[in-house]
């Protein structure tokens, strides 16, 4: 029996996310999907898809590789959140840095012309390794192998103003989880 996944790897990288709400619900007031791509058909780079009261409840896209940001919209990111599949949303040229130690806290920093955005994850839980195959779940064309580290506390700021709401505890695969998590060593697959 082969240990190799039979599917085609379409991207490898990281995809930490923050989902905040003011009440314990999935009605998110802030939804942030951050990507650090090492490998994909459109090259490496970073992108942040962000919708919050800090962005007037409209999606904004920040990236240092517009081709990669658009490719993600038409593939994995667009599958994960159909609202982000709209390639008419402008992409804002940005610079990206990171800091922290994922055993304690992690921060991603996004700088564009007049914006300074920081995403921070802390109060981290035990890592969870997930592996799904393409089409294993209805509506999920792509498979994924990822390490998810739940974050019970998060903060997202734009120009020094903090987004309202918080991350909430959840359960995933029978284990403690959160509405926000670090997603490292993430590879997505498609059927060959």
Secondary structure, DSSP 8 states (H G I E B T S, - for coil): ---S-SSEEEEEEE--EEEEBSSSSS--SEEEEEEEEEEETT-SEEEEEEEEGGGTTS-EEEES-HHHHHHHHHTHHHHH-GGGG-TTS-EEE-EEEEEEETTTEEEEEEEETTEEEEEEEEEEEEEEEEEE-TTSSTT--SEEEEEEEEEEEEEEEETTEE-SSB--EEEETTEEEES-EEEEEEEEEE--
